[in-house]
Amino acid sequence: MTTADPWAELLMADRSLLDRTSTAERVADVLRQRIIDGALAPGTRLSEETAGKALAVSRNTLREAFRLLVHERLLVHEFHRGVFVRVLSADDVIDLYRIRRLLETSAVRRAGTAATELVATVDRAVTDGERAAEDERWSDVGTANMRFHEALAALAASPRVNETMRQLLAELRLAFHVMSRPQEFHQPYLTLNRAIADLITGGSMEAAADRLDEYFDEAETQLVEAYKSYNSH
């Protein structure tokens, strides 16, 4: 199949992740991951026919996956128009950061007994971001940043927190699309990520949590201001 839609070509590459008995949940996982990676931008129309052919799944399976992601606030269904990747508002951003403080800061503050591998995953995500920055792969820096925050929440060692965080980060990636200069947005946070990771590795959980709170204050303000500027045009 050839198509003019770049996102559909990416879904074709994901086809190997599914089998003929794939469930709607697994299809939703693939689409969610593409949102987290930044490949599906806000406002993108997801054609049932194109996506179904790309993933080699039935229309019913795809529709159920769409319904799941609408419930997660990642997609919207517009009557007579179809399914679109959701466009967030400034209020959405404020609420996302409210939840992030509850999940991530709390997980870090209580991570004194976290498994060594969970701590190592935090450090590994920061290293991935630093390497991507050296190569000026700024989209990959953004993805590594997502992995870093996912790893922070994972310090809670809670499957429910992990699931909630994955959905939250997918929404957050939609918010990042308003930043027209990804290097200027992501680069300053590499240093902050490294500082937080080093504090965690060193066992200074309270200091790491305090630094993360400051991080959230800065990032939230930056994103909200970007939304105000974006919506004024």
N, C-alpha and C positions, 0 to 999 in steps of 0.2 A: 504493500500500500504506500502510495505517496500522498503527501498532504502539505498544504501551505501553513498549517498550524504547527509552530515549533513545539508547543506543549504536547501535541499528539504524538510527535516523533519520540519525545521522551517517554511517553506512556508505552509506546511500542517496545522500548528497551526494557521496560518493567514487566513485560508480558511473562518473562521467564520466572518471575516471582509467584505467578499464579498457575494453577492447574485447571483442568476441565471441571473439577468439582469445587472451584474456589467459591468462597462465600462473599456476601456483600461486605462483611466486615473487613475481609482481606483487601478487597478493592478499595474500600474507604481508607485503609492503611496506606495504600500506594498513593492515592490522591492527597491525603494529608501530608505525607512525607514530601511530595512535590511542592506543596504550599510552604512547608518549613524550609525547604531548600531555596525558595524564592523563584521557582520555575513557573508557578501559576500566579500571575499578578492580579491584584484587585480589579474587578470589572471584567475579567476574562469570561467569555461565554463558553460553556462546556457543552458542545453538541453531543447529544446522546449517540448519534450515529458514528461520529468521528471517534469519540472516546471508547465506544463499544468495540469498534473494529481495531483500535489501537491495542486494547487489552484482551481482545478475543473473548469477551464475555457477553452474556445475553443482555437484552435491554432491561428485562426485569431485575437482574442482578445489579445492573448499573443504577437503575432508578432507586433501588433500596439503598445502595451506597450513597447516592446523592441525598436521600432522606436523612441518613445518619449524619452526614456532614452539615446539612441544614440545621439539624438539631444542635450540633456543636458550634453553630454560628460561623462556620467557615464558608458555606455557600448560601445563596438565596435563590428561591424560585419565584420568578416573576410571571404572572399569568399571561399566557399567549406570547411570551417572549423566550422563556426557557430558564436554564440554570446558569448562574453566574457566581464567580468568586466574589465574596463579600467585600464591600468597601467600608472601612471603619470610620468612625467619627472621633473627634477629640475626647468626647465623654467616654468612648470605648477605651481609649488609651489610658485615661485616668483610672478607670475601673480595673484594667489589666494590671497596672502597677500596684493597685491596692491589694489584689490577690497575690501578686508576686511577693510582696512583703510578707504576707501571711505564710506562704509556702517556703520560699527560699531562705529568707532571713531566719525563720524559725528552725529550718532544717540545719542550717550552719551553726546556729547557736547551741543546738543540742547534739552536735556531731562528735563529741569527745570520744564516744565509743564506736564510731563508724568503722566498718571493715576497711582494711588497708587498701583493698582493690577499689573501693568506692572513692577513697581519697586520691588514689593514683589516677582515676578516670578524670577527676577535676583538673589535675596537672596536665594530663595528656591533651585535653581539649584546648587548654591555653597554648601549649606548644604547637598544636596544629594551626591555631590562629596566627601565631608568630611566624611560622614557616610560610603560610599563605601570604602574609603581609610582605615578607621578604621578596616573594615572587610577584607582588602587586596583584594578587588574585583577590580582589576586595569582596566579591560575592562569596567566595569560600571563607573569607574572614568572618563574614556575617553568619555563615552556617556554623563555623567553629564556635562562634559566640553563643549560638543557640545550644550547641552541645555542652558548652561550659555551664550554662544556667540549668540545663537539664541535669547535669552531673551534680550541681549544688543541691537541687531538690532531692536527688536520689540518695543523698547522705541520710535522709530520714529513714531509709530502708523500708519504705511503704509502697507496695504495688499500687495502692489507690492514689497516693501522691504522684507517683510516676505517670499514671494514666492522665490525671488532671493536668500535670505539667506539660505533657506532650500536646494536649489540646490547646493549652494556654499559649505555648510557644508558636503553634501554627497561626493563631490569631495575631500574635505579636509580629510575626514575620510580615503579615499583611500590612501592619502599621508602618513597618520600616520602608515600604515602597514610596512613601512621601519624601524620603530623604534623597534628593537628586544627586548628591555627591557622596557616594558610599565610602570613599576613602576618608573624607573629612569627618564622617559620622562614626565610622568604626575604629579608626586608628587610635584616638585618644583612650579608648576603652581597653586596648591591649595592655597598657601599663597597669590600669586598675585591675584587670583580670589577673595579671601576674601577681600583683601585690596581695590580692585576696587568696589566690591559690597558695602562695608561699606561707601566708599566715595559717591557713588550714593545715598544710603539710607540717608546719611547726607546732601544731596543737593549740594555737591561739584563736580559739573559736569565737570568743566574745569580741575580740578585736576585729576578726574577719567579718562578723555579723554587723558590727558598727560601720565598717568600711562599705559593706554592701548596701546598707541603708542610705549612706551618703551617695553612693553610686546611683541608686534608684532615683533619688531626688534630682540629681543632675540629668539623668537620661529622660525621666518623665517630663521635666521642664523643656528639654530640647525637642522632644517629639511633639508636645502640645503646641509649642511655638511654631514648629514646622507645619502642623495641621492648620493653624490659624492663617499662616502665610499661603499655604496651598489652597485653602478654601476661598481666599480673598481674590484669587486670580480668575 
